[in-house]
Amino acid sequence: MGIETVQRTGNQAFLDSFDFGKPKVLIIGCGGGGGNSVARLHRLGIHGARTVVVNTDAVHLDSIACDRKLLIGAGVTRGMGAGGKPEIGERCAEIAEQELRNIIGDADLTFVTVGLGGGTGTGVAPYIAELAQAAGSVVITMATTPFKAERGRMTNALAGIQRLKAVSDSLIVLDNNRLLELVPNLPVEQAFAVMDHLISEVIKGVTESITLPSLINLDFNDVRTILQDGGTSTIFYGENAEDDPGKLVAETLDNPLFDVDYKGARGALIHISAGPGLRLRTAHEVVEGLTAKMRADANVIFGVRVDRKYEGIVRVLAIMTGVRSPLLESVDPAVAWADDPSLTLSSVTVPVPLAPFPRRP
């Protein structure tokens, strides 16, 4: 049977007539790094999404502002963190599985943010991404890798990347080492704010491209179509003056915080935000420039939103599939957590000794 006819008044929003139609977007920060990114995004404000932070560290969780907080594994870590051991973070997620399922609910699009290399984020993020995919959600994961000087943490991060690749529709890896090249003299807090800002803008851009009305509209199923096209996917973000579309395209494709090869990409979803003066030729030049090196038969969908707050500037967000990432392709499928395989949960401070738990495949 089809959808029944809905009677409404002229002042009633059409979407208000339905229980569906608006995509449900969830943003989950895992561990300290992921929580910081979500807190920044929450402060910026985002239309049409819920923000959640999951951690094993009660002190850090208490300092975070978001829609909902979840402390997991309190009986294991006593709220004092996973001690840099991803096995502990993963075990805490397993214990809290039902609570995590309840948080994910029926989200259509789930963003997972995580700083890889530590215990909670590295162990929890793949678990949450897997639960979200199993619930039918499209999963976009944004993960940062540790500095080279952190040594053993990079081994954990690579293991986390390997697990996230299998449970994310789009996995975007950002390298903290790039901050040493871009902003080496900034205070630490401001330097990390650069990374958080990029993560926040990408998440905000994707979310609002499908939750706010546009002149040329994008919908959630456009996002699903592109991301499920297959292969590795990534997101490009850029902003520049309205009168220089060529420079905007170059800066968008040359993002300094993640390294991908977009030549031969199979699909792209492009969203442009600009002021009322945006010319059709400018919009076309942006889309043409972004897709010039893609396959001739690539599936390209684009949308445009006109908003006076973008007067004189053009902001572009592009999701591409079928790209290549040297870092993701170099990860050994057999890579494992850096810790001693004989590690058991009783090696951390717990109220009662716990037996070893089986590793997830």
Summary of the structure (lengths in Angstrom):
residues: 361
radius of gyration: 21.0
end to end distance: 42.7
largest distance: 67.6
contacts: 1254
relative contact order: 0.13
helix: 41%
strand: 21%
